[in-house]
Amino acid sequence: MAAELTTHDLIARHRPTLDQALEAIRTRAYWSPHPEHPKAYGEHGSLDAAAGKAAFDALLGTRLDLGQPGTDGWVDGEVSPYGIELGVSYPHADVDVLLPAMKAGQRAWRDAGAETRAVVCLEILKRISDRTHEFAHAVMHTSGQAFMMALQAGGPHAQDRGLEAVAYAYVEQVRTPDTAEWTKPQGKRDPLALTKQFTPVPRGIGLVIGCNTFPTWNGYPGLFASLATGNAVLVKPHPRAVLPLALTVRIARDVLAEAGYDPNLVALAAERPGEGVAKTLATRPEIRIIDYTGSTSFGDWLEANARQAQVYTEKDGVNTVIVESTDDYKGMLSNLAFSLSLYSGQMCTTPQNLLIPREGIRTDEGPKTFDEVTADLARAVDGLLGDDARANALLGAIVNPDVKARLEAAAGLGEVALASREISNPEFPGAVVRTPVMVKLDGAKPDDEAAYMSECFGPVSFAVAVDSVADALELLRRTVREKGAMTVGAYTSDAEVERAVEEVCLEEAAQLSLNLTGGVYVNQTAAFSDFHGSGGNPAANAALTDGAFVANRFRVVEVRRQA
């Protein structure tokens, strides 16, 4: 096929961005090429707010034909958490036809080399970035995120994570030189001489199993890590969040074709209701890499049964915050209130268990009892969400009925310190919007343990009374070791306590945030600098993003020739 995008042009266009990304992952300093502010879009070919909304509206009720081989029908049925039917239909694939077609283009993609693959991926990301406003609506109406969060987390932050994966993939592939001249002295005899060639070769087809809450943010790292290392990628979205990933696949296919590569290197696998195609695909011999975000039960199933594949999972965890003391009581309350409220707690990084000594804590406002801390935190949440317009902008919508059911059941688990209330959304009357609930539990009571030692995904937190800091540390250790944690937080003005919390997190491989009182929150991570998960506790077997996340997606094959 004739290439419209030459390798030379792509390198000239995107190599500077790749170099900046390589420097960012080396220094871990702040950097992003993708603007967060909505008004940053609208120039140089990107869609502004009005054009992005119009593009999204134009998708509703249409058929998204990707031109994939093996299409044997059409799938629809997405309903926005805000109460509107999207009406978009997607190709349903006969995998016996699609998978061989995907493999057909891998040889040319392998031979393209690491740099070419990287800049093709960056062109895909650039085109996604140009349509950030369109993607924001697609993410909002499949995940339930409020618009601004959907624009930022589903747009630039997701694009950053994709670029970060490309940078790590590039680093790992060029670690070994393309060729080497090898000479071994043999004393009086002629030396032994070989010419050696080293080629990164892909494992096969990567399968990305998308999640409902963060389809792009959680989907892009695996997608771009596999594609940049030479693998074809099959994207299997969550049935309630197909649109953002389907748009991504369409853009990727367009760029691959224009660059002279087989567009079937990236394809979509939408499923019919109840089809359960993820299990079928996960055990196919052609699938050699799997990226999954979701429940522990299915993640464990993948790890146990997809034995032919390298499996990367992000699963459930129980995130914990120890509250021992603070030099900024108001700042602590404000920070925690925001962390508990953002996107209705529907984040894998949201705090769930707040471990507070039953005798109280030391603060810059004097000692505070356990009851005072929980009451003050409840007031901070109420103050943050007291205005319904502000509350809607922070909470978004409840993503599915299971989250709503857990929220409603939580009030029966103990004494309610913060009651949930219903909020109406004038723009979307069908949206289910609820403020968080916080329940007091006793860490010394076995009956309470079943609640706080299980993940209660959604706007639910537990204030757990503990006898001492030592008990809090031991409960933290046990929670991370047995249940896993994507995040751990702690508030303390005591250096020894800080070191003790840090040691637990180092030993149990949990990412720790200490004494956050400003505009950075425990449930947020920045690409190129922060690691999302560690891969070292049961919540996830991989980190987004590090060398380990990309290095096993390819192998280096050596060819030796007599010199």
Steps between C-alpha positions, in 0.01 A plus 500: 500500500620854430606685812358850549705546816868437435728379776721804443208737552379315809845505658538871426156568648515283811861421591532818711194395704640149543831645619320719753305199624823303539647785703184523713504133600869538584463808721143431626437876478166648395442502124207453266454584131122473535326811638243458779307822445194475272582831331837367385327319215368644176819584313733305270230254400367416846131516586384775734220448751214562257651291220579218741143493631366508145727212401376295795137579426552395138609154620178432689275251329757414233690189394874523565636292213870436548550299181619198698510153342275236650214734593197273543253739659455816704490573872334790680325575828721751685299721736668798660510513882345842438190328363526533123527218247804536278365280224843441344552157345837329464630210291473156655794285397533140392832451680591203280520749214619810686794352693682357195448832323658681795806275492556557129640850549735427788807419290514842335420666835781304667746594228407869529718531811454659839529863394251473215250317717539766767433794267202325340358456852566867569310596186205294627517679834525840330182436304323383814619814677361718220159347575522530878165679529325227300665232714400688816132457416555137403673429833245700698205313351648154547675535836282750686791735561408866518594689183815673626636178648412313180682762297813490717522139618350354183695739277844645579569281803415185305703622205793564736480142626499372142803710411674390817453136396646576157804664660566202727447263207754690294758501781475126553524418129807713430681381812654230279683622184378394158836342414832418662840382380626230735867399509656258748881476510645148465864558586722394208201386298274728299233665715142379490284759327123525466258763381192505721157640424239567769132550417213574741220265398139526619331232706185495289162666539435710809151503649388812687197432721355841573331623817179699546631782717819608320487353149780712354714568809521131585489380140772709337806373690453139392383590151799722421755285688404200288474692172833678550675168563379355171186316601157522344235609753140384535294735717209340690315789666271472798146460358390824669804700383566414136492839330828656624703192411319449169594856401857424606509188284363691201768767530775239545385311191497820294853596605641151442354491151629847414846403625502195272423231754212258532210670683399161639790532743238668722144370517188511717316208659160625612279237662132416505316509836606209718743366239801499732743531211789598730535143627486360149763740371725475803573132445545513121852391400542813288462724806842534660456812715202605713440833672208503742346742749206383710387261769737273689294193416542537124858621534583187698323290235713656227822442690405136560357412159660719233821303530614567144506877562694752701224640722502849654221562750370783712245361746317590818677639804420659835661842516588622846584834665653517848408817688740535796562876528523809282644851496224616263167365620283707264723414205484130585120505524468690173735264319329187628153639425596557137665157473188327633267697271677509163304300239283356778793294625489289183877490469732212580713750695226651721559459876264260672628435852598790724688358800469740793612437859193470723667733752525770234777688319727801550440800274600863462156581645558287809405138569203355310309190603408221260141629493615857440721398207220304332245776564736768368576293189127450442451877521787553256334267247163667553662841453674389182181354354246740650439678172329262257668643190843456656403156625395387151830628360697293753289189542394421145248215485487154657633273229284191557233356732753293698671815626165647605409178682831498693450863596152433632606187690798670666279701733397176671856395583553734796445846640465750216734797541412647161169420335469487124247723329349505155584786265306588188675591176289755311680437170467121528193406707572130448837514677537324834706736717576429867734657753738272694414305812744449788441232762672459837641155571710353780829339405485285812164340416516189280147568372615831348802348329297342220395848390826690509711211370296478178510751217178702491549670164318830481428797729540298822765546769553356845640689798663217692585553865831338600659466841842643407729600219659157525159342441442731203833399349429133548153534347649692209757228445243223512262685270763559233639149527165321489280732293742727320497878467551736209562788740590559863483835676614618840477814709757539773723770646713236674818407313513153654141424400574626149799266473293209632224554243758532226664174606170312487437632150851411386469149638152443357561690171230765530517854362492754785393865523586691817332806650318620188318822588505700175392444142653154455286205612575141588276370222677693223823406324703688239639320196877509447550548875263294718460124482140379500506184708822315573443149369618377838176443691170325414334814358705483179776289351634791296572870537398775260754557371847356546750289310346177624167601347645503148812283496325163484277600209785417264807276492835563337597245236866473406642398163874418493708493183857405442695820446 
